[in-house]
Amino acid sequence: MSVSTRRGTAVALVVAGLLLLGACAAGPNVAQSPGGYGFWWGLWQGAILPVTFVVSLFTDTVSVYEVDNNGNWYDVGFVLGIALFSAPVLALRGRGS
């Protein structure tokens, strides 16, 4: 195989990988509403995510993420809630012995 053929194959694989990853990207939230859940609900739901996840495995009435939210502020609260819960757990993980 020549060098130019290898480069062409590598470029084709990179482009195919990027297209595959791009297909997995989330789309717009069509259910977004200005009166939906905001920052504080996102913070709370991010903090209780581990419990919600376990419960959602056994029932269809509980979901991990609230679709009826007000957009970016809910997302910020959700991620911050996850971080506030997981940071102490990760910090105490190495103190076992």
Secondary structure, 3 states (H helix, E strand, C coil): CCHHHHHHHHHHHHHHHHHHHHHCCCCCCCCCCCCCECHHHHHHHHHCHHHHHHHHHHCCCCCCCCCCECCHHHHHHHHHHHHHHHHHHHHHHCCCC
